[in-house]
Amino acid sequence: MTKTARTALIEIRNPTLKDVPRIYDLVQRVYGNSGYTRGMLQGQVAAFPQGQFIVEYEGDLVGYAAGFQIDEKTAMGPHTWDEITGGGYASRHDPNGEWLYGMEVCVDPDARRLRIGQRLYDARRELCEHLELKGIVFGGRMPGLDRRKKTFPSPEDYLDAVTARKAKDPVVAFHLRAGFEPIGVLKDYLPADRQSMGHATHMIWRNPYYPEERGAKGAVFASKENVRVATVQFQARRVTSFEDFMHTSNISST
């Protein structure tokens, strides 16, 4: 890939089933034979077209994100990647689900300088706001866990250390910078992820525009925790005319 970012056209859109062969080629470049099958990718696009995004860079497909709606109880409870994604087919998509579950983000290694991952996360946020979902939830990798297991005896200890900036993990750090918060560890989430020892960070992003009351329309009806009040106090004294008031309060008409 020899094109430059200054003149390149980057487009983000929802894929169609016609894009599946190109998505499959991307997955092969990123994961090799351990990635998704064509059937899985077709299932993801067919289950929830709005929840899938592709990024094209001057016509080349360089990024893919897969997601689906899920109910809060399932999203916030313990689960594995295989269980919650329906074996990779996104078959557990629930049109009434309150949360968007992020099951995949993959980026062409040759295009990582273009902030493709950040663009995909931004597209997910916009979808959450548009659908008035509570937010995004997913199991995130922590690839530094295996090599630091002697220092941190449990994945929870490791996550706490990274969150407190006492240890470094590039993936966890990226998610924290992107506004996600860890709510725990998903044990045995993805056994094939040896660097994370099969575990994952249980990450969420809360939609700030989610209406707290389901009958409300728009964020203006949501409850606010903080209110800023500005006040001005004038000295209380008797005045006998408008000119006297103007002089007392130091208000100029010019």
Salt bridges, closest charged atoms under 4 A:
ASP19 OD2 - ARG13 NH1 2.96
ASP19 OD1 - ARG22 NH1 3.68
GLU56 OE1 - ARG13 NE 3.40
GLU56 OE2 - ARG22 NH1 2.80
ASP60 OD2 - LYS3 NZ 2.95
GLU72 OE1 - LYS134 NZ 2.92
ASP108 OD2 - ARG29 NE 2.91
ASP122 OD1 - ARG125 NH1 3.16
ASP146 OD1 - LYS149 NZ 3.39
GLU156 OE2 - LYS187 NZ 3.37
GLU181 OE2 - ARG206 NE 2.99
ASP193 OD2 - ARG141 NE 2.93
